[in-house]
């Protein structure tokens, strides 16, 4: 059960992070546009890479946990 929860957290977190990094989902409702731009400058590139990796790892863990 714990493996499934961890896998779902990785899928949701990676997906959400990817959407924010690729500007499909904006957090400007909660933070100022300047803070959002600073986040993109500082973390955007790495989250664009690690977000999809987290989703794939989460899917692999989910598949393994059902065996």
Secondary structure, DSSP 8 states (H G I E B T S, - for coil): -HHHHHHHHHHHHHHHHHHHHTTSS--TTTS-HHHHHHHHHHHHHHHHHHHHHHHHHHHHHHHHHT-
